[in-house]
Amino acid sequence: MSDVYVVGVDMIKFGRFPEKTVPQLGSQAALMALDDAGLTIQDMQALYCGNLGQASAMVGQRILQEIGQTGVAVVNCANACATGATAFREAWMSIKAGVFDCVLAVGVEQMGRGLLGGGGGGEGIPKEGLLGSGTMPAVFAEAGMEHARNYGTT
């Protein structure tokens, strides 16, 4: 197994960008990170894209389309509040396992003004039991209360 290095990072300014699409925001951040590394998208063997709000929209593929690159393996990740970290972890693991030598991880969201819902579930996914409220902060609070009930955590 090989060592894994992060060779470039960057981020766009945090804010509201209603005139831009999620893939446009993601491609801007990706290109900035590649520039920081002194690499191009042609150097990448895979893209790991973290996005929850539009999880069914193939955001990773659309980021590559914005950049103008095809033929790169894409893994889209959606994992609630750990979505970006999951994309990074999957990218790291792919290098550590020797699957790829050089990959890009990007996390991107276009946040609305509403509650922080679970996202990505859509129709046909009932909200019941532990996930009853549908907002992520409430889900974490309910998980903590259930752990306290089951294990006496204080």
DSSP file (Angstrom, degrees, kcal/mol; ACC not computed):
  #  RESIDUE AA STRUCTURE BP1 BP2  ACC     N-H-->O    O-->H-N    N-H-->O    O-->H-N    TCO  KAPPA ALPHA  PHI   PSI    X-CA   Y-CA   Z-CA
    1    1 A M              0   0    0      0, 0.0     2,-0.2     0, 0.0    96,-0.1   0.000 360.0 360.0 360.0 148.8    0.0    0.0    0.0
    2    2 A S        -     0   0    0     94,-0.6     2,-0.1    93,-0.3    96,-0.1  -0.622 360.0 -99.7-107.1 162.2    1.2    3.5   -0.8
    3    3 A D        -     0   0    0     -2,-0.2     2,-0.4     1,-0.0    -1,-0.1  -0.450  34.6-139.1 -72.3 154.3    1.1    6.8    1.0
    4    4 A V        -     0   0    0     -2,-0.1     2,-0.4     2,-0.0    88,-0.1  -0.969  18.0-168.4-120.2 132.6   -1.6    9.2    0.1
    5    5 A Y        -     0   0    0     -2,-0.4     2,-0.7    87,-0.0    -2,-0.0  -0.945  21.6-140.7-122.9 141.0   -1.0   12.9   -0.3
    6    6 A V        +     0   0    0     -2,-0.4     3,-0.1     1,-0.1    -2,-0.0  -0.904  27.6 173.4 -93.3 115.9   -3.3   15.9   -0.7
    7    7 A V        +     0   0    0     -2,-0.7     2,-0.3     1,-0.3    -1,-0.1   0.534  58.0  24.0-107.3  -8.1   -1.5   18.0   -3.2
    8    8 A G        +     0   0    0     29,-0.1     2,-0.3    30,-0.0    -1,-0.3  -0.954  57.4 170.4-158.7 138.5   -4.1   20.8   -3.9
    9    9 A V        +     0   0    0     -2,-0.3     2,-0.3    23,-0.2    21,-0.0  -0.979  10.0 144.0-142.6 154.9   -7.0   22.4   -2.1
   10   10 A D        -     0   0    0     -2,-0.3     2,-0.3    26,-0.0    23,-0.1  -0.951  20.7-156.1-173.6 170.9   -9.2   25.4   -2.6
   11   11 A M        -     0   0    0     -2,-0.3     2,-0.1    21,-0.1     3,-0.1  -0.987  22.4-112.9-156.0 152.3  -12.8   26.6   -2.2
   12   12 A I        -     0   0    0     -2,-0.3     2,-0.1     1,-0.1     3,-0.0  -0.449  54.0 -79.8 -79.6 161.8  -15.1   29.2   -3.6
   13   13 A K        -     0   0    0     -2,-0.1     2,-0.3     1,-0.1    -1,-0.1  -0.385  50.5-113.1 -61.0 134.9  -16.3   32.0   -1.5
   14   14 A F        +     0   0    0     -2,-0.1     2,-0.3    -3,-0.1    -1,-0.1  -0.553  70.0  92.1 -71.7 130.3  -19.1   30.9    0.8
   15   15 A G  S    S-     0   0    0     -2,-0.3     2,-0.5    -3,-0.0    -3,-0.0  -0.986  77.0 -56.5 171.5-173.1  -22.3   32.7   -0.1
   16   16 A R        +     0   0    0     -2,-0.3     3,-0.1    94,-0.1    94,-0.0  -0.828  39.6 174.5 -96.6 130.0  -25.5   32.6   -2.2
   17   17 A F    >   +     0   0    0     -2,-0.5     3,-2.0     3,-0.1     8,-0.1  -0.568   9.1 163.1-132.8  69.0  -25.1   32.2   -5.9
   18   18 A P  T 3  S+     0   0    0      0, 0.0    -1,-0.1     0, 0.0    92,-0.0   0.724  75.4  61.6 -63.8 -19.5  -28.6   31.8   -7.4
   19   19 A E  T 3  S+     0   0    0     -3,-0.1     2,-0.3     2,-0.1    -2,-0.0   0.561  98.3  70.1 -82.2  -7.5  -27.3   32.6  -10.8
   20   20 A K  S <  S-     0   0    0     -3,-2.0     2,-0.1     4,-0.0    -3,-0.1  -0.851  76.0-131.6-114.0 147.3  -25.1   29.5  -10.8
   21   21 A T     >  -     0   0    0     -2,-0.3     4,-2.3     1,-0.1     5,-0.2  -0.467  30.5-107.8 -85.4 164.2  -25.9   25.8  -11.0
   22   22 A V  H  > S+     0   0    0      1,-0.2     4,-2.8     2,-0.2     5,-0.2   0.926 121.2  51.2 -58.9 -46.0  -24.5   23.3   -8.6
   23   23 A P  H  > S+     0   0    0      0, 0.0     4,-2.6     0, 0.0    -1,-0.2   0.869 108.5  52.4 -61.3 -34.0  -22.3   21.8  -11.3
   24   24 A Q  H  > S+     0   0    0      2,-0.2     4,-2.0     1,-0.2    -2,-0.2   0.925 111.5  45.9 -65.6 -43.1  -21.0   25.3  -12.1
   25   25 A L  H  X S+     0   0    0     -4,-2.3     4,-2.1     2,-0.2     5,-0.2   0.929 114.8  47.9 -63.4 -45.0  -20.1   25.8   -8.5
   26   26 A G  H  X S+     0   0    0     -4,-2.8     4,-2.6     1,-0.2    -2,-0.2   0.893 110.9  49.8 -64.2 -40.8  -18.5   22.4   -8.2
   27   27 A S  H  X S+     0   0    0     -4,-2.6     4,-2.6    -5,-0.2    -1,-0.2   0.878 109.0  53.0 -67.9 -35.8  -16.4   22.8  -11.4
   28   28 A Q  H  X S+     0   0    0     -4,-2.0     4,-1.9     2,-0.2    -2,-0.2   0.944 112.6  43.7 -62.6 -47.2  -15.2   26.2  -10.2
   29   29 A A  H  X S+     0   0    0     -4,-2.1     4,-2.2     2,-0.2    -2,-0.2   0.905 113.6  51.8 -63.8 -41.7  -14.0   24.7   -6.9
   30   30 A A  H  X S+     0   0    0     -4,-2.6     4,-2.5     1,-0.2    -2,-0.2   0.928 110.0  47.9 -61.9 -46.0  -12.5   21.7   -8.7
   31   31 A L  H  X S+     0   0    0     -4,-2.6     4,-2.3     1,-0.2    -1,-0.2   0.865 110.5  52.4 -64.9 -35.8  -10.5   23.8  -11.2
   32   32 A M  H  X S+     0   0    0     -4,-1.9     4,-2.1    -5,-0.2    -1,-0.2   0.910 110.8  47.0 -65.8 -41.7   -9.2   26.0   -8.4
   33   33 A A  H  X S+     0   0    0     -4,-2.2     4,-1.6     2,-0.2    -2,-0.2   0.901 112.0  50.4 -66.5 -40.9   -8.0   22.9   -6.4
   34   34 A L  H  X>S+     0   0    0     -4,-2.5     5,-2.6     1,-0.2     4,-0.9   0.909 110.0  50.5 -62.7 -41.5   -6.4   21.5   -9.6
   35   35 A D  H ><5S+     0   0    0     -4,-2.3     3,-0.7     1,-0.2    -2,-0.2   0.904 107.4  53.8 -61.9 -41.7   -4.6   24.9  -10.2
   36   36 A D  H 3<5S+     0   0    0     -4,-2.1    -1,-0.2     1,-0.2    -2,-0.2   0.849 111.9  45.5 -60.4 -34.3   -3.4   24.8   -6.6
   37   37 A A  H 3<5S-     0   0    0     -4,-1.6    -1,-0.2    -5,-0.1    -2,-0.2   0.594 111.1-121.0 -84.2 -11.8   -1.9   21.4   -7.2
   38   38 A G  T <<5S+     0   0    0     -4,-0.9     2,-0.2    -3,-0.7    -3,-0.2   0.792  75.8 116.7  73.0  27.5   -0.4   22.4  -10.6
   39   39 A L      < -     0   0    0     -5,-2.6    -1,-0.3    -6,-0.2     2,-0.3  -0.710  54.8-138.7-120.5 171.2   -2.4   19.6  -12.2
   40   40 A T    >   -     0   0    0     -2,-0.2     3,-1.6    -3,-0.1     4,-0.4  -0.808  34.0-103.1-123.9 169.3   -5.2   19.5  -14.8
   41   41 A I  G >  S+     0   0    0     -2,-0.3     3,-1.3     1,-0.3    63,-0.1   0.791 119.0  67.0 -62.9 -26.4   -8.4   17.4  -15.1
   42   42 A Q  G 3  S+     0   0    0      1,-0.3    -1,-0.3     3,-0.0    -3,-0.0   0.728  94.1  58.8 -66.3 -20.6   -6.6   15.3  -17.6
   43   43 A D  G <  S+     0   0    0     -3,-1.6     2,-0.3     2,-0.0    -1,-0.3   0.628  89.1  95.3 -79.5 -13.9   -4.3   14.1  -14.8
   44   44 A M    <   -     0   0    0     -3,-1.3    59,-0.2    -4,-0.4     3,-0.1  -0.583  50.3-172.2 -86.1 138.7   -7.2   12.7  -12.8
   45   45 A Q  S    S+     0   0    0     57,-3.1    28,-1.3     1,-0.3     2,-0.3   0.629  74.5   8.5 -97.3 -19.9   -8.3    9.1  -13.0
   46   46 A A  E     -ab  73 103A   0     56,-0.6    58,-2.3    26,-0.2     2,-0.4  -0.991  59.2-142.0-157.7 156.2  -11.5    9.6  -11.0
   47   47 A L  E     -ab  74 104A   0     26,-2.6    28,-2.5    -2,-0.3     2,-0.6  -0.994   9.3-162.6-122.7 127.7  -13.8   12.2   -9.5
   48   48 A Y  E     -ab  75 105A   0     56,-3.1    58,-2.6    -2,-0.4     2,-0.5  -0.955  15.9-167.3-109.6 114.4  -15.4   11.7   -6.1
   49   49 A C  E     -ab  76 106A   0     26,-2.7    28,-3.5    -2,-0.6     2,-0.6  -0.906  10.8-158.5-113.3 121.8  -18.3   14.2   -5.7
   50   50 A G  E     +ab  77 107A   0     56,-3.3    58,-2.6    -2,-0.5     2,-0.3  -0.878  31.8 141.4 -97.8 119.0  -20.1   14.9   -2.5
   51   51 A N        +     0   0    0     26,-2.4    58,-0.1    -2,-0.6     8,-0.1  -0.912  18.5 170.4-157.1 128.5  -23.5   16.4   -2.9
   52   52 A L  S >  S+     0   0    0     -2,-0.3     3,-1.7    56,-0.2    68,-0.2   0.801  73.3  61.6-105.5 -43.2  -26.7   15.7   -1.0
   53   53 A G  T 3  S+     0   0    0      1,-0.3    67,-0.3    66,-0.2     3,-0.1   0.789 121.7  23.8 -61.3 -31.1  -29.2   18.3   -2.1
   54   54 A Q  T >  S+     0   0    0      1,-0.1     3,-2.5    65,-0.1     5,-0.4  -0.244  80.7 147.3-124.1  42.5  -29.3   17.2   -5.7
   55   55 A A  T <  S+     0   0    0     -3,-1.7     3,-0.5     1,-0.3     4,-0.1   0.725  70.6  49.8 -58.6 -26.2  -28.1   13.6   -5.0
   56   56 A S  T 3  S+     0   0    0      1,-0.2    -1,-0.3    -4,-0.2    -3,-0.0   0.339  91.7  81.8 -93.6   9.3  -30.1   12.1   -7.9
   57   57 A A  S <  S-     0   0    0     -3,-2.5    -1,-0.2     4,-0.0    -2,-0.1   0.253  98.3-118.7-100.9  12.4  -28.8   14.6  -10.4
   58   58 A M     >  +     0   0    0     -3,-0.5     4,-2.0     1,-0.1     5,-0.2   0.933  44.6 174.4  52.2  51.7  -25.4   13.0  -11.3
   59   59 A V  H  > S+     0   0    0     -5,-0.4     4,-2.3     1,-0.2     5,-0.2   0.879  70.7  55.6 -61.0 -40.8  -23.6   16.1  -10.1
   60   60 A G  H  > S+     0   0    0      1,-0.2     4,-2.1     2,-0.2    -1,-0.2   0.927 109.4  46.1 -58.4 -46.1  -20.2   14.6  -10.5
   61   61 A Q  H  > S+     0   0    0      1,-0.2     4,-1.9     2,-0.2    -1,-0.2   0.879 112.6  51.0 -63.6 -37.4  -20.8   13.8  -14.1
   62   62 A R  H  X S+     0   0    0     -4,-2.0     4,-2.1     2,-0.2    -1,-0.2   0.822 106.1  54.9 -72.2 -30.5  -22.2   17.3  -14.7
   63   63 A I  H  X S+     0   0    0     -4,-2.3     4,-2.2     2,-0.2    -2,-0.2   0.940 109.0  47.9 -63.6 -46.7  -19.1   18.9  -13.1
   64   64 A L  H  X>S+     0   0    0     -4,-2.1     5,-2.5     1,-0.2     4,-1.9   0.884 109.5  53.2 -61.2 -37.4  -16.9   17.0  -15.5
   65   65 A Q  H  <5S+     0   0    0     -4,-1.9    -1,-0.2     2,-0.2    -2,-0.2   0.908 107.9  50.8 -63.1 -41.6  -19.2   18.1  -18.4
   66   66 A E  H  <5S+     0   0    0     -4,-2.1    -2,-0.2     1,-0.2    -1,-0.2   0.896 112.3  46.9 -61.0 -40.6  -18.8   21.8  -17.2
   67   67 A I  H  <5S-     0   0    0     -4,-2.2    -1,-0.2     2,-0.2    -2,-0.2   0.794 115.8-118.3 -72.7 -27.9  -15.0   21.3  -17.2
   68   68 A G  T  <5S+     0   0    0     -4,-1.9     2,-0.4     1,-0.3    -3,-0.2   0.703  70.9 124.0  97.4  23.8  -15.1   19.7  -20.6
   69   69 A Q      < +     0   0    0     -5,-2.5    -1,-0.3    -6,-0.1     2,-0.3  -0.941  29.9 172.0-120.2 137.7  -13.7   16.3  -19.6
   70   70 A T        +     0   0    0     -2,-0.4     3,-0.1     1,-0.1    -9,-0.0  -0.838  54.1  57.1-130.8 173.6  -15.2   12.9  -20.1
   71   71 A G  S    S+     0   0    0      1,-0.3     2,-0.5    -2,-0.3    -1,-0.1   0.616  73.3 125.3  80.8  12.1  -14.0    9.4  -19.7
   72   72 A V        -     0   0    0     -3,-0.1    -1,-0.3   -11,-0.1   -26,-0.2  -0.887  67.6-111.9-104.1 133.5  -13.1    9.9  -16.0
   73   73 A A  E     -a   46   0A   0    -28,-1.3   -26,-2.6    -2,-0.5     2,-0.4  -0.375  36.3-158.9 -61.3 139.6  -14.6    7.5  -13.4
   74   74 A V  E     -a   47   0A   0    -28,-0.2     2,-0.5   -26,-0.1   -26,-0.2  -0.984  16.4-173.7-127.7 134.2  -17.2    9.2  -11.2
   75   75 A V  E     -a   48   0A   0    -28,-2.5   -26,-2.7    -2,-0.4     2,-0.5  -0.986  12.9-156.4-122.7 118.5  -18.5    8.3   -7.8
   76   76 A N  E     -a   49   0A   0     -2,-0.5     2,-0.4   -28,-0.2   -26,-0.2  -0.823  11.8-161.5 -94.0 131.6  -21.3   10.4   -6.4
   77   77 A C  E     +a   50   0A   0    -28,-3.5   -26,-2.4    -2,-0.5     2,-0.4  -0.932  16.5 175.3-117.9 136.2  -21.6   10.4   -2.6
   78   78 A A        +     0   0    0     -2,-0.4   -26,-0.1   -28,-0.2     3,-0.1  -0.947  17.7 146.7-137.7 116.7  -24.6   11.4   -0.4
   79   79 A N    >   -     0   0    0      1,-0.5     3,-2.3    -2,-0.4     6,-0.1  -0.286  55.5-111.7-150.4  53.6  -24.2   10.9    3.3
   80   80 A A  G >  S-     0   0    0     38,-0.3     3,-1.5     1,-0.3    -1,-0.5  -0.189  93.7  -7.3  50.8-133.1  -26.2   13.6    5.2
   81   81 A C  G 3  S+     0   0    0      1,-0.3    -1,-0.3     2,-0.1     4,-0.2   0.552 137.7  57.9 -72.5  -5.8  -23.8   16.0    7.0
   82   82 A A  G <> S+     0   0    0     -3,-2.3     4,-2.5     1,-0.1    -1,-0.3   0.135  71.4 112.7-105.5  18.5  -20.8   13.8    6.2
   83   83 A T  H <> S+     0   0    0     -3,-1.5     4,-2.2     2,-0.2     5,-0.2   0.934  79.5  41.5 -60.3 -51.6  -21.3   14.0    2.5
   84   84 A G  H  > S+     0   0    0      1,-0.2     4,-2.2     2,-0.2    -1,-0.2   0.907 116.0  50.2 -64.0 -41.6  -18.1   15.9    1.7
   85   85 A A  H  > S+     0   0    0      1,-0.2     4,-2.6     2,-0.2    -1,-0.2   0.862 109.1  52.8 -64.1 -35.4  -16.0   13.9    4.2
   86   86 A T  H  X S+     0   0    0     -4,-2.5     4,-2.7     2,-0.2     5,-0.2   0.914 107.9  49.9 -67.0 -42.4  -17.3   10.7    2.6
   87   87 A A  H  X S+     0   0    0     -4,-2.2     4,-2.1     2,-0.2    -2,-0.2   0.925 113.1  47.2 -60.3 -43.9  -16.3   11.8   -0.9
   88   88 A F  H  X S+     0   0    0     -4,-2.2     4,-2.7     2,-0.2    -2,-0.2   0.923 112.4  49.5 -62.8 -44.9  -12.8   12.7    0.5
   89   89 A R  H  X S+     0   0    0     -4,-2.6     4,-2.9     1,-0.2    -2,-0.2   0.914 110.7  49.3 -61.7 -44.4  -12.6    9.3    2.3
   90   90 A E  H  X S+     0   0    0     -4,-2.7     4,-2.0     2,-0.2    -1,-0.2   0.897 111.9  49.2 -63.6 -39.6  -13.6    7.4   -0.8
   91   91 A A  H  X S+     0   0    0     -4,-2.1     4,-1.4    -5,-0.2    -2,-0.2   0.937 112.5  47.9 -62.9 -46.7  -11.0    9.2   -2.9
   92   92 A W  H  X S+     0   0    0     -4,-2.7     4,-2.8     1,-0.2     3,-0.4   0.925 111.3  50.5 -59.1 -46.9   -8.3    8.5   -0.2
   93   93 A M  H  X S+     0   0    0     -4,-2.9     4,-2.6     1,-0.2     6,-0.3   0.860 104.4  57.9 -63.5 -35.4   -9.3    4.9   -0.1
   94   94 A S  H  <>S+     0   0    0     -4,-2.0     5,-1.8     2,-0.2     6,-1.6   0.863 112.9  40.0 -65.1 -33.7   -9.1    4.4   -3.8
   95   95 A I  H ><5S+     0   0    0     -4,-1.4     3,-1.6    -3,-0.4   -93,-0.3   0.922 114.2  52.1 -77.0 -46.5   -5.5    5.6   -3.8
   96   96 A K  H 3<5S+     0   0    0     -4,-2.8   -94,-0.6     1,-0.3    -2,-0.2   0.861 109.7  50.5 -57.8 -36.9   -4.5    3.7   -0.7
   97   97 A A  T 3<5S-     0   0    0     -4,-2.6    -1,-0.3    -5,-0.2    -2,-0.2   0.541 116.0-116.1 -79.8  -6.6   -5.9    0.5   -2.2
   98   98 A G  T < 5S+     0   0    0     -3,-1.6    -3,-0.2     2,-0.3    -2,-0.1   0.610  81.6 121.6  83.2  11.6   -3.9    1.1   -5.3
   99   99 A V  S   <S+     0   0    0     -5,-1.8     2,-0.3    -6,-0.3    -4,-0.2   0.927  81.5  10.6 -71.3 -44.9   -7.0    1.4   -7.6
  100  100 A F        -     0   0    0     -6,-1.6    -2,-0.3    -9,-0.1    -1,-0.2  -0.882  54.2-154.4-130.6 161.7   -6.0    4.9   -8.8
  101  101 A D  S    S+     0   0    0      1,-0.3     2,-0.4    -2,-0.3    -1,-0.1   0.704  86.0  22.6-103.1 -30.6   -2.9    7.1   -8.5
  102  102 A C  S    S+     0   0    0    -59,-0.1   -57,-3.1     2,-0.0   -56,-0.6  -0.946  70.4 161.0-146.8 117.7   -4.4   10.6   -8.8
  103  103 A V  E     -b   46   0A   0     -2,-0.4     2,-0.4   -59,-0.2   -56,-0.2  -0.850  28.8-130.5-134.1 167.3   -8.1   11.5   -8.1
  104  104 A L  E     -b   47   0A   0    -58,-2.3   -56,-3.1    -2,-0.3     2,-0.4  -0.977  13.9-165.2-122.5 132.4  -10.1   14.6   -7.3
  105  105 A A  E     +b   48   0A   0     -2,-0.4     2,-0.4   -58,-0.2   -56,-0.2  -0.967  13.4 173.9-115.6 134.5  -12.6   15.0   -4.5
  106  106 A V  E     -b   49   0A   0    -58,-2.6   -56,-3.3    -2,-0.4     2,-0.4  -1.000  16.1-162.3-140.2 140.2  -15.1   17.8   -4.5
  107  107 A G  E     +b   50   0A   0     -2,-0.4     2,-0.3   -58,-0.2   -56,-0.2  -0.984  19.6 168.5-120.8 134.2  -18.0   18.7   -2.2
  108  108 A V        +     0   0    0    -58,-2.6     2,-0.3    -2,-0.4   -56,-0.2  -0.994   8.7 168.7-150.3 137.7  -20.7   21.1   -3.4
  109  109 A E        -     0   0    0     -2,-0.3     2,-0.6   -58,-0.1    -2,-0.0  -0.985  26.3-148.8-142.5 152.0  -24.1   22.3   -2.2
  110  110 A Q        -     0   0    0     -2,-0.3     2,-0.1   -94,-0.0   -88,-0.1  -0.888  33.8-150.5-117.8  94.7  -26.5   25.0   -3.2
  111  111 A M        -     0   0    0     -2,-0.6     2,-0.1     1,-0.1     5,-0.0  -0.369   5.8-150.0 -74.0 142.3  -28.2   25.6    0.2
  112  112 A G        -     0   0    0      3,-0.1    -1,-0.1    -2,-0.1     0, 0.0  -0.267  28.8-105.1 -93.8-172.2  -31.8   26.9    0.4
  113  113 A R  S    S+     0   0    0     -2,-0.1     3,-0.1     3,-0.0    -2,-0.0   0.480  90.1  87.0 -94.2  -4.0  -33.4   29.0    3.1
  114  114 A G  S    S-     0   0    0      1,-0.2    -2,-0.0     3,-0.0     2,-0.0   0.048  90.3 -56.3 -84.4-166.5  -35.3   26.1    4.7
  115  115 A L        -     0   0    0      1,-0.1     2,-1.7    21,-0.0    -1,-0.2  -0.267  56.9-101.6 -67.8 157.8  -34.5   23.6    7.3
  116  116 A L        -     0   0    0     -3,-0.1    20,-3.4    -5,-0.0    -1,-0.1  -0.638  55.1-177.6 -82.2  85.7  -31.5   21.3    6.9
  117  117 A G  B     -C  135   0B   0     -2,-1.7    18,-0.2    18,-0.3    17,-0.1  -0.193  41.6-101.0 -78.7 174.5  -33.5   18.2    5.8
  118  118 A G        -     0   0    0     16,-1.4   -38,-0.3    13,-0.1    17,-0.1   0.770  57.7-165.9 -68.8 -27.2  -32.0   14.8    5.1
  119  119 A G        +     0   0    0     15,-0.2   -66,-0.2     1,-0.1   -39,-0.1   0.332  56.9  55.6  62.1 161.4  -32.2   15.4    1.3
  120  120 A G  S    S+     0   0    0    -67,-0.3    -1,-0.1   -68,-0.2   -67,-0.1   0.253  80.2  97.2  71.2 -14.7  -31.8   12.9   -1.4
  121  121 A G        +     0   0    0      1,-0.1    -1,-0.1     4,-0.1    -2,-0.0   0.941  55.6 168.5 -76.0 -47.7  -34.7   10.7   -0.1
  122  122 A G    >   -     0   0    0      2,-0.1     3,-1.0     3,-0.0    -1,-0.1  -0.109  45.3 -14.8  68.2-166.9  -37.5   11.9   -2.3
  123  123 A E  T 3  S+     0   0    0      1,-0.2     0, 0.0     3,-0.0     0, 0.0  -0.294 122.8  34.3 -68.6 152.0  -40.8   10.3   -2.7
  124  124 A G  T 3  S+     0   0    0      1,-0.2    -1,-0.2    -2,-0.0    -2,-0.1   0.429  87.0 107.3  85.4  -1.7  -41.4    6.8   -1.6
  125  125 A I    <   -     0   0    0     -3,-1.0    -1,-0.2     2,-0.0     2,-0.1  -0.901  64.3-144.2-109.6 102.6  -39.1    7.0    1.5
  126  126 A P        -     0   0    0      0, 0.0     2,-0.8     0, 0.0    -3,-0.0  -0.370   4.4-137.4 -69.2 143.7  -41.3    7.2    4.6
  127  127 A K        +     0   0    0      5,-0.1     2,-0.3    -2,-0.1     5,-0.1  -0.876  52.1 129.3 -99.2 104.5  -40.1    9.4    7.5
  128  128 A E    >   +     0   0    0     -2,-0.8     3,-1.4     6,-0.0     5,-0.1  -0.935  46.8  10.9-149.4 168.5  -40.8    7.3   10.5
  129  129 A G  G >  S-     0   0    0     -2,-0.3     3,-1.8     1,-0.3     4,-0.1  -0.334 127.4  -2.3  62.9-135.3  -39.1    6.0   13.7
  130  130 A L  G 3  S+     0   0    0      1,-0.3     3,-0.4     2,-0.1    -1,-0.3   0.804 138.8  51.0 -60.2 -32.0  -35.8    7.5   14.5
  131  131 A L  G <  S+     0   0    0     -3,-1.4     3,-0.5     1,-0.2    -1,-0.3   0.116  76.6 124.2 -92.4  22.4  -35.8    9.6   11.3
  132  132 A G    <   +     0   0    0     -3,-1.8    -1,-0.2     1,-0.2    -2,-0.1   0.782  66.8  48.2 -57.6 -36.9  -39.3   11.0   12.1
  133  133 A S  S    S-     0   0    0     -3,-0.4    -1,-0.2     2,-0.1    -2,-0.1   0.836  88.6-144.0 -80.2 -30.8  -38.7   14.7   12.0
  134  134 A G        +     0   0    0     -3,-0.5   -16,-1.4     1,-0.3     2,-0.4   0.233  63.2 110.1  88.0 -15.4  -36.7   14.9    8.7
  135  135 A T  B  >  -C  117   0B   0    -18,-0.2     4,-2.3     1,-0.1   -18,-0.3  -0.795  68.6-134.3 -94.7 139.1  -34.3   17.6    9.8
  136  136 A M  H  > S+     0   0    0    -20,-3.4     4,-2.4    -2,-0.4     5,-0.2   0.891 102.9  52.9 -63.0 -42.6  -30.7   16.5   10.3
  137  137 A P  H  > S+     0   0    0      0, 0.0     4,-2.1     0, 0.0    -1,-0.2   0.912 112.4  47.2 -58.5 -38.6  -30.1   18.3   13.6
  138  138 A A  H  > S+     0   0    0      2,-0.2     4,-2.8     1,-0.2    -2,-0.2   0.881 108.7  54.6 -68.3 -37.2  -33.2   16.6   15.0
  139  139 A V  H  X S+     0   0    0     -4,-2.3     4,-2.3     2,-0.2    -1,-0.2   0.929 110.0  46.6 -60.4 -44.9  -32.1   13.3   13.6
  140  140 A F  H  X S+     0   0    0     -4,-2.4     4,-2.2     2,-0.2    -1,-0.2   0.895 112.5  50.3 -65.5 -39.2  -28.8   13.6   15.5
  141  141 A A  H  X S+     0   0    0     -4,-2.1     4,-2.3    -5,-0.2    -2,-0.2   0.920 111.6  48.2 -63.2 -43.5  -30.6   14.7   18.7
  142  142 A E  H  X S+     0   0    0     -4,-2.8     4,-2.4     1,-0.2    -2,-0.2   0.883 109.8  52.3 -65.6 -37.7  -33.0   11.7   18.4
  143  143 A A  H  X S+     0   0    0     -4,-2.3     4,-2.3     2,-0.2    -1,-0.2   0.906 109.9  49.5 -63.9 -40.6  -30.1    9.3   17.9
  144  144 A G  H  X S+     0   0    0     -4,-2.2     4,-2.3     2,-0.2    -2,-0.2   0.905 111.0  48.9 -63.9 -41.8  -28.4   10.7   21.0
  145  145 A M  H  X S+     0   0    0     -4,-2.3     4,-2.3     2,-0.2    -2,-0.2   0.895 111.1  50.1 -65.7 -39.1  -31.5   10.3   23.1
  146  146 A E  H  X S+     0   0    0     -4,-2.4     4,-2.6     2,-0.2    -2,-0.2   0.906 109.8  50.7 -65.5 -40.3  -31.9    6.7   21.8
  147  147 A H  H  X S+     0   0    0     -4,-2.3     4,-2.8     2,-0.2     6,-0.6   0.915 110.0  50.7 -61.6 -42.6  -28.3    5.9   22.7
  148  148 A A  H  X S+     0   0    0     -4,-2.3     4,-1.9     1,-0.2    -2,-0.2   0.909 111.7  47.5 -62.0 -42.3  -28.9    7.4   26.2
  149  149 A R  H  < S+     0   0    0     -4,-2.3    -2,-0.2     1,-0.2    -1,-0.2   0.919 118.6  40.1 -63.5 -43.6  -32.0    5.2   26.6
  150  150 A N  H  < S+     0   0    0     -4,-2.6    -2,-0.2     1,-0.2    -1,-0.2   0.834 132.7  20.0 -76.8 -33.4  -30.3    2.1   25.4
  151  151 A Y  H  < S-     0   0    0     -4,-2.8    -3,-0.2    -5,-0.2    -2,-0.2   0.389  99.5-112.8-123.0   1.2  -26.9    2.5   27.1
  152  152 A G     <  +     0   0    0     -4,-1.9    -4,-0.2    -5,-0.3    -3,-0.1   0.712  51.2 172.3  74.3  19.8  -27.4    5.0   29.9
  153  153 A T              0   0    0     -6,-0.6    -1,-0.2     1,-0.1    -2,-0.1  -0.375 360.0 360.0 -62.0 137.1  -25.3    7.7   28.3
  154  154 A T              0   0    0     -2,-0.1    -1,-0.1     0, 0.0    -6,-0.0   0.354 360.0 360.0-124.5 360.0  -25.4   11.0   30.1
